[in-house]
Amino acid sequence: MIPDKILNVFNRSIKMVCSNIACYCNDPVSDFTRKRKLPAETLIHFIVQMQSKNLNSELCEYFTDLDSLPTASALCQQRDKLDISAFQRIMHLFVNAFDDYKTWKGYHVLACDGSDVNIAYDEKDEDTKRQNGNNKPFSQLHINGLYDCINHVFWDTSIDTATKTRECAALMKMIMRHDYPVNSIITADRGYEKYNLMACCIENNQKFVFRIKDINVFGSILSNLNLPHEEFDLDVTKILTRKQTNETKNNKDKFTIMKKNRILIILMMMGFMN
């Protein structure tokens, strides 16, 4: 694909968001209404091209004209006005602007996984604070992405705290939001081996392939199934229950005893509860 075309599509996506900037700022009445050195479009371009340098160096490299050079304080004030949904909207406009994506047997193959991202240290933010051995504490976020393995683009993303406790919830949110092609197969690694996630996929008619833990690993979905130690392809039916009777305890290949809160989540995903 021609680089100039890609750049033009990206710039057009930014302009579309900035033309409706009131929808993507914290105060739609006053934010980005006055003329500043950092209007919304310039601010977004600057943030997108930022590298890993300190803020003053980034500003000096981007604004070559000293008369237009904003201070770091002014940049932070303008940045605080901008909601993260602006960047999500730009990404969606950008990736949906192309119609020549490749598929595998008619399907987009999407992989969901997470990655840690270091951010500026904030000792007051317990959600992002991390400690690595005897090293100094640092701040970190966890980014969950839905990545197209064939076309090398991200169709959706979700930001989690550094504890990574909401990876499955993030994928469920992206599935229900469905800002990706309908003809898709979602793949994920062993960390996504959850009944409620599978229920979410089934309820939303989403095809999926999840890698799960080995049959001999405690907690694996397969651990209570009597499966052959060879290559196989078979259907398995499981009944999820909260009853702890002799029947359910003695037939673990048929019944899976669930905690109350997990049963409620699955029922909600399957549409049996409001």
Protein Blocks (a to p, Z undefined) as FASTA:
>chain_A
ZZklmmmmmmmmmmmmmmmmmmmcfblmlgokbccfbdfklmmmmmmmpccbdfklmmmm
mmmblklmccfklmmmmmmmpcfklmmmmmmmmmmmpccbcceehiacdddddddddddd
dfklmklgccehjbccdddddddddddfklopafbdcdddfkopmmmmmmmmmmmnopac
fbbcddddfklmcfklmmmmmmnopacddddddfklghiaklmpccdfbddddddddddd
fbdcfklmmmmmlpccddfklmmmmmmmnopaZZ
